[in-house]
């Protein structure tokens, strides 16, 4: 029986965590493969467990978090809930 490939271990940014705005809370996850200097990836998870992910990686975790904040400033936190299908940014 073939063994399942192991999921790579991830390093999560200290900037990851719950974020609340306008009475709505989402989980921001900024991560990269553990033990590497690879670019950071970002996902936002809603309370309904919808997953919104950014296609393009970020050079730093701060750059990723700043993009998250810019998205909220531009579109509002509820923009993560407005689409029928989970979004890819």
Rosetta blueprint (number, residue, H / E / L):
1 X L
2 X L
3 X L
4 X L
5 X L
6 X L
7 X L
8 X L
9 X L
10 X E
11 X E
12 X E
13 X L
14 X L
15 X L
16 X L
17 X E
18 X E
19 X E
20 X E
21 X E
22 X L
23 X L
24 X E
25 X E
26 X E
27 X E
28 X E
29 X E
30 X E
31 X E
32 X E
33 X E
34 X L
35 X L
36 X L
37 X L
38 X L
39 X L
40 X E
41 X E
42 X E
43 X E
44 X E
45 X E
46 X L
47 X L
48 X L
49 X L
50 X L
51 X E
52 X E
53 X E
54 X L
55 X L
56 X L
57 X L
58 X E
59 X L
60 X L
61 X H
62 X H
63 X H
64 X H
65 X H
66 X H
67 X H
68 X H
69 X H
70 X H
71 X H
72 X H
73 X H
74 X H
75 X H
76 X L
77 X H
78 X H
79 X H
80 X H
81 X L
82 X L
83 X L
84 X L
85 X L
86 X L
87 X L
88 X E
89 X L
